[in-house]
């Protein structure tokens, strides 16, 4: 199967209108459920890569893009932002967070 990235890309909802305002008519279609899921996963990888390459000034904006895709993925799974946060909090209570900057190098 051809990777989704070879045939367009998933964009934010208002991007077609923004393109129209620039005097160009975008060519778009609405992805089916399975394609949407695949494209969201591709988009997550794209946004994470952009975050990893960002400098300190642009990193917060890139991280917000990652979060937007994470929220879309959660909604696609039937989990709203509040539920996702509860899951995150439960895992943090059970296993901790990353605040202490601990690096594990193995066992003795």
Buried (B, 14 or more C-beta within 10 A) or exposed (E): EEEBEEEEEBBEEEEBEEBEEEEEEEEEEEBEEEBBBBBBBBBBEBBBEBBEEBEEEEBEEBBEBBEBBBBBBBBEEEBEEEEBEEEEEEEEEEEEEEEEEEEEEEEE
